[in-house]
């Protein structure tokens, strides 16, 4: 099983040097994880490193395809609150 | 149609320098520093209100990664119209950054300072940051190098920083109490884990304080930045100021929180307001008893280029610097000549300012009143010399019978220049008037009829009668007129809590 990175990645590079398996590619338009190399950090660290420093909710999926950092888990902003604020801005 | 002001000429004030009040006798944030420190910072535009009219700075965005999250930051945000920390348009490699710095240094000889300030945390990208510093200290030794950090990785990097000729480090310290910190920092990345809450804040605070002590022990100058967040850390920042001064920070810069829902930050979305101008000033005054306060920070982008308050970054994009051939040895000679000429000019300005010394004498015989705030439109030179409509920022002075003192500056556009595409429709003029809230007079070289009327309605008296006069002298004269007209007998206008 392997983690993966979605297009909401902002290319901040924080994950890349942390990966013990050198599975992260500084690709464009966004970073990618080489599924063949990713070990989910098993045997290296208690927590998967990329998902532990990534600042963008939803940008990294775990081996089961679920967001490693679901909405609201990093910023503390309740997802409905964020949606309402963005909808209001769109309406202007 | 404009009101003509006698004596208005094309201002040839060769670069400026602000009034003695802004930077000399009573308002100089650097006046009380030991000689050795003053020497180090006197040409640094970010540390001296006076120097920033002459010298420029630039930031290079080589450090995108961050090791903490702050509630006032959103890592997804990049808007070309935005001017505030954490925002950049183009990420550079160390090689590209070095080329850009040398291109700017050769084109803008006034550029004396290169800072790395993100858009993430420079010390969370140690290889990229240090490689940039290493190359620059070798190839462009006439440029001062600075770095700004959240402090988490600072202790482990102090040794390396001292090797690269870094003499200024800025640490952002918003709290010294983990309970306060837990309301500002949702998480940190520490020892290969994401840590949340109070525990995270406690580690961050310990690292910041340790880093501060280690830098001071090494003789590296430390400035502390704090973001003022009303109801969260505003009272607490007085304690922060005391602590960091005791540990040897040479300057404290309290900045207002920037929070808008559109930025997508926690504070923005949750409706946390920033401080009013009055609240910010009151806190800066309260902290000033303990240490040197900085009052002219412009809260620049992490890729800003040019004089404070201006951004010439668009002239130095990657494709533009690619084709530039730079003879740095020649550039360095030219830069030295320009700097020498600037120093001659500054010295002349200082002498002139010292000769004036009118203000205090002018206050004799004036009766005691409440203090009054005035805004001044100036493009430098220490004189009132800017058209109201051209001013993108105003210097704010407080006048009372005891003193005329520089309080700070207010940007008209605050931090966004995108009028049509973002935010509610508000005319530029309304925005400007709201920026001047709390002021009761505005001094400028000229002003149109329309703004004149609207300013009067807003309780702000426009005044174009002191064009080209030294700022302090003009403010003092207007204060005197206001006292004599009885305008200061009524209480100061109520300032709303609404914020730009």
Interface residues (C-beta under 8 A of the other chain):
Chain A: X8 X10 X11 X12 X13 X14 X17 X18 X45 X46 X47 X49 X52 X53 X55 X56 X74 X75 X76 X77 X81 X82 X85 X86 X88 X89 X92
Chain B: X64 X65 X66 X67 X69 X71 X74 X75 X76 X91 X120 X124 X125 X127 X186 X187 X189 X192 X193 X194 X261 X262 X264 X265 X266 X268 X269 X270 X423 X424
